[in-house]
Amino acid sequence: MFNSVDSVQQALAAQHYVAERGLATSIYLSIKLGKPLFLEGEAGVGKTEIAKVLSRILNTRLIRLQCYEGLDASSALYEWNYAQQMLHLRLMEASGSTRNEMQAELFSRQFLQPRPLLQAVEYSAENGVAPILLIDEIDRADEEFEAFLLEILSDFQVTIPELGTIAAKHPPVVVVTSNRTREVHDALKRRCLYYWIDYPSFEKELEIVRAKAPDVAPMLAKQITAFIQELRRLELFKAPGVAETLDWTAAIVALDQRALSLEVIADTVGVILKYQDDIESLNREVLQSVFERASIQAQLSNG
C-alpha cells in the first residue's frame, strides 16, 4: 500500500489533505503493523476525513460506524429482519412446510441484516481486500460498548449462532476517532496507535484553505485564516475547527467578497460559531479587536 512515510504524506497531499509528518508516520505504522489508529482531538480538526481520504487512496470501501449513547452490539454487528421472517413464516405455513424446514429457512443469510462491523468482516471475506472501518466518535458510546469492541478488534471474526463463524481474510484498516467528551478506557487505547490532532498553525491552516479552495483570493485566504486563528484565542464554549474555516471560506466566496470586513463577519458569524452564548460574546468591541489583530497578521504573513 505504502512503502514509506513520505509516500503516505504525498498521497494525502494529492487528496488535498495537509498532514504533518507525525500523523503520516502514525498512518503508515497503523497499516504496516495492522493496528487500529486512534485519533483524538477537538471536533472539526480532520479526524474523520482521514478515513475518507484513505478509502480513496487505497481504492477500497469506507464502512462507518457512528457511535452514540446507547449503541449496542446488535446495532453495530447484525440484526435479524423480523418483519420479513414473519411474512416468510406465514407463506411457509400456507404451503405446508414442516417445522424443521421453517426453522432452517427463517435463520438463513437472506434475513440477516449486517451492520458496520459485520459488513467490514464480510467485505474482506468476499472481496479479498481490506476495507476502511471508521469507528467515529467512540467517546459518545457507553463503556460497555468499548468492552465489546476489544474482542471484535482483536480477532475480526463474527460468530452467528445460526450460521457459524465469519472471519475477515484481511483485517480492515481501522480508524477510531474521539472528540474527548469523556476519557476512553486505557484497554482500548492500548490496542491502538494513538495520535492527537490539534488545531493547525496559521501556516498549516492557510495551506489547507488554499488546497480546499484554490480559487479564493490570496489575501482573502490569509484574512480568513488569521481571523479564525485569533478567534480561537478567545474563551469560547466551542472554538471553530478547520471544518468551520472551510465552510466560512465557501460562504464568503459565495457572497462574492474579495476581502473581509466587519459587516461580512457579522452577517456570517453563524457559519463559524454554533452557540448563541459565543455569538453574543463577540460584541462590536471584541469583534473590532479580533479583526484588527487578524488584519495585522494577514499583512505580515509571507505565505
C-alpha positions in Angstrom: 0.0 0.0 0.0 2.7 2.5 1.1 6.4 1.9 1.0 7.4 4.8 3.3 6.2 7.6 5.5 6.9 10.1 2.7 4.7 8.1 0.3 1.8 8.5 2.8 2.3 12.2 3.1 2.5 12.6 -0.6 -0.7 10.5 -1.1 -2.5 12.6 1.4 -1.4 15.8 -0.2 -2.6 14.6 -3.6 -6.1 14.3 -2.0 -5.7 17.8 -0.6 -5.2 16.7 3.0 -2.4 18.6 4.7 -0.8 16.3 7.2 2.3 16.8 9.3 4.9 14.0 9.4 3.8 12.7 12.8 0.4 12.0 11.5 1.7 10.4 8.3 4.0 8.2 10.4 1.1 7.0 12.6 -1.0 6.1 9.5 2.0 4.3 7.9 2.6 2.3 11.0 -1.1 1.5 11.6 -1.3 -0.1 8.1 2.1 -1.7 8.3 1.6 -3.3 11.7 -2.1 -4.0 11.3 -3.1 -2.0 14.4 -6.1 0.4 14.7 -5.3 4.1 14.6 -6.9 6.1 17.4 -7.2 9.8 16.5 -8.2 12.2 19.3 -8.8 15.9 19.1 -11.4 18.7 19.1 -14.3 18.4 16.7 -13.7 19.6 13.2 -9.9 19.2 13.1 -10.0 16.5 10.3 -10.1 13.2 12.2 -13.0 11.6 10.2 -11.6 13.0 7.0 -8.5 10.8 7.4 -10.6 7.7 7.0 -12.4 9.1 3.9 -9.1 10.1 2.3 -7.6 6.7 3.0 -10.5 4.9 1.3 -9.9 7.0 -1.8 -6.2 6.5 -1.8 -6.4 2.7 -1.3 -9.4 2.5 -3.6 -11.4 0.5 -1.1 -14.8 0.8 0.6 -15.3 3.0 3.6 -17.6 1.5 6.3 -18.6 3.9 9.0 -19.9 3.1 12.5 -21.3 6.3 14.0 -21.2 5.9 17.8 -23.9 7.3 20.1 -25.2 6.9 23.6 -27.0 3.5 23.9 -25.2 1.9 20.9 -25.2 -1.8 21.5 -23.7 -4.9 19.9 -26.7 -5.8 17.8 -26.8 -2.3 16.2 -23.1 -2.4 15.4 -22.9 -6.1 14.4 -26.0 -7.6 12.9 -29.8 -8.0 13.4 -32.4 -10.3 12.0 -35.1 -8.9 9.8 -38.0 -10.0 12.0 -40.7 -8.4 9.7 -39.6 -10.4 6.7 -39.1 -13.5 8.8 -42.7 -13.3 10.0 -44.0 -12.8 6.4 -42.0 -15.7 5.1 -43.2 -17.9 8.0 -46.8 -17.3 7.1 -46.1 -18.2 3.5 -44.3 -21.4 4.5 -47.2 -22.4 6.8 -49.6 -21.9 4.0 -47.5 -24.1 1.7 -47.4 -26.9 4.3 -43.7 -26.7 5.2 -42.5 -28.7 8.2 -41.3 -27.1 11.4 -37.6 -28.0 10.7 -37.9 -26.6 7.2 -39.3 -23.4 8.5 -36.6 -23.0 11.2 -33.8 -23.7 8.6 -35.1 -21.1 6.2 -36.0 -18.4 8.8 -32.4 -18.1 10.0 -30.7 -18.1 6.6 -28.5 -15.4 5.2 -31.3 -13.7 3.3 -32.9 -12.4 6.5 -29.6 -11.3 8.1 -29.1 -7.5 8.2 -25.3 -6.8 8.6 -24.3 -3.7 10.5 -21.0 -1.9 10.0 -18.8 -4.3 12.0 -20.1 -7.4 10.2 -20.0 -5.5 6.9 -16.3 -4.9 7.4 -15.6 -8.6 8.1 -17.8 -9.8 5.2 -16.3 -7.3 2.7 -12.9 -8.6 3.4 -14.1 -12.3 3.2 -15.9 -11.7 -0.1 -13.5 -9.3 -1.9 -10.2 -10.4 -0.6 -9.2 -6.8 0.2 -9.3 -4.7 3.4 -11.9 -2.0 3.7 -11.5 1.1 5.9 -13.5 0.7 9.1 -14.3 4.1 10.7 -15.5 3.9 14.3 -16.5 7.5 14.7 -16.8 9.4 18.0 -16.2 6.4 20.3 -16.4 8.8 23.2 -20.2 9.1 22.6 -20.7 5.4 23.2 -21.0 3.7 26.5 -18.1 1.9 28.3 -19.9 -1.4 27.8 -19.7 -1.0 24.1 -15.9 -0.2 24.4 -15.5 -3.6 26.1 -17.3 -5.3 23.2 -15.0 -3.6 20.7 -11.9 -5.1 22.4 -12.9 -8.6 21.3 -14.1 -7.8 17.8 -11.0 -5.7 17.0 -8.6 -8.4 18.2 -9.9 -11.3 16.1 -12.0 -9.7 13.3 -14.3 -12.6 13.2 -18.0 -12.8 14.0 -19.9 -15.8 15.3 -23.6 -16.0 14.3 -25.1 -19.0 16.2 -27.5 -19.8 13.4 -24.9 -19.5 10.6 -21.4 -20.1 12.1 -18.3 -18.0 12.2 -17.4 -15.4 9.5 -13.7 -14.3 9.6 -12.0 -11.5 7.7 -9.4 -12.7 5.2 -7.7 -9.3 5.5 -8.4 -7.3 8.7 -9.9 -3.8 8.0 -7.8 -0.7 8.3 -9.4 0.7 11.4 -9.6 4.4 12.3 -11.1 5.2 15.7 -11.9 8.8 16.5 -12.8 10.7 19.7 -13.7 14.3 20.5 -12.7 13.6 24.1 -16.1 14.4 25.6 -15.1 11.7 28.0 -12.0 9.6 28.6 -11.8 6.4 26.6 -10.7 3.4 28.6 -7.0 2.5 28.5 -7.7 -1.0 27.4 -8.9 0.2 24.0 -6.1 2.8 23.6 -3.5 0.1 24.3 -4.7 -1.8 21.3 -4.3 1.2 19.0 -1.6 3.6 17.8 -2.5 7.0 19.2 -2.3 10.4 17.7 -3.6 13.7 18.9 -4.7 16.1 16.1 -4.6 19.7 17.3 -5.9 22.9 15.8 -3.4 23.8 13.0 -1.0 26.6 13.0 -1.6 29.7 10.8 0.7 28.3 8.1 -0.9 24.9 8.0 -4.4 26.2 8.1 -3.7 28.6 5.3 -2.3 25.7 3.3 -5.5 23.8 4.0 -7.7 26.7 2.8 -5.7 27.0 -0.4 -5.8 23.3 -1.1 -9.5 23.0 -0.5 -10.5 26.4 -2.0 -7.9 27.1 -4.7 -9.9 29.8 -6.3 -10.1 32.0 -3.2 -8.1 35.3 -3.5 -4.7 35.0 -1.8 -5.2 37.9 0.6 -8.8 36.8 1.5 -7.4 33.3 2.3 -4.9 35.0 4.7 -7.6 37.2 6.3 -9.9 34.2 6.8 -7.2 32.1 8.3 -5.9 34.8 10.6 -9.4 35.7 11.8 -10.1 32.1 12.8 -6.7 31.8 14.5 -7.4 34.9 16.6 -11.0 33.8 17.3 -9.6 30.6 18.9 -7.7 32.7 21.4 -11.0 33.8 22.9 -12.8 32.0 25.7 -15.4 30.3 23.7 -17.7 27.3 24.5 -16.8 25.8 21.1 -13.9 27.2 19.1 -14.3 26.8 15.3 -12.5 23.9 13.8 -11.0 23.5 10.4 -14.3 22.3 9.1 -15.8 25.7 10.0 -12.9 27.5 8.4 -13.6 25.8 5.1 -17.4 26.3 5.4 -16.8 30.0 6.1 -14.4 30.3 3.2 -17.1 28.8 0.9 -19.7 31.2 2.3 -17.6 34.3 1.8 -16.7 33.3 -1.7 -20.4 32.6 -2.4 -21.2 36.1 -1.3 -18.7 37.4 -3.9 -16.5 39.0 -1.3 -12.8 39.8 -2.1 -11.8 40.9 1.4 -13.1 40.5 4.9 -15.0 43.3 6.6 -16.7 43.7 9.9 -20.1 43.7 8.2 -19.4 40.4 6.3 -18.2 38.8 9.5 -21.3 39.9 11.5 -23.5 38.6 8.7 -21.8 35.2 8.5 -20.8 34.6 12.2 -23.3 31.7 12.4 -21.2 29.7 10.0 -18.2 29.6 12.4 -19.8 29.8 15.8 -22.6 27.4 16.7 -23.6 28.5 20.2 -25.6 31.7 20.9 -23.5 32.5 24.0 -20.4 32.5 21.8 -22.1 34.7 19.2 -23.2 37.2 21.9 -19.7 37.3 23.4 -18.5 38.6 20.1 -19.8 42.1 20.6 -18.7 45.1 18.5 -15.7 45.9 20.6 -14.4 42.3 20.7 -15.1 41.8 17.0 -13.2 45.0 16.2 -10.2 43.9 18.3 -10.1 40.4 16.8 -10.5 41.9 13.3 -7.6 44.3 13.7 -5.2 41.7 15.1 -6.2 39.3 12.2 -5.6 42.1 9.7 -2.1 42.7 11.0 -1.3 39.0 11.0 -2.5 38.6 7.4 -0.5 41.6 6.3 2.7 40.4 8.0 2.3 36.9 6.6 4.8 35.9 3.9 2.8 32.8 2.9 
